[in-house]
Amino acid sequence: MARRTVTLDEKIERAQAEVVSAKERYDRALDELEKLLTKRQELENKELIKAFIASNKSLAEVMAFLNGNSNEINEG
């Protein structure tokens, strides 16, 4: 039986097909990651707003705290 040799062009075509397939998988995975990160950010934002509403702190006090100006909080 004669064994057929794979030409260089055939190898190139296969490699290109593999790259296209890998790029499509990468793009889908990246899209899913971006959706998950956005969802997490939305949940964290809601949690932060909920905590602010439930607190007895003013917006100025919260902003001072977040900006690291603890002197303004203690003086106020």
Buried (B, 14 or more C-beta within 10 A) or exposed (E): EEEEEEEEEEEEEEEEEEEEEEEEEEEEEEEEEEEEEEEEEEEEEEEEEEEEEEEEBEEEBBEBEEEEBEEBEEEE
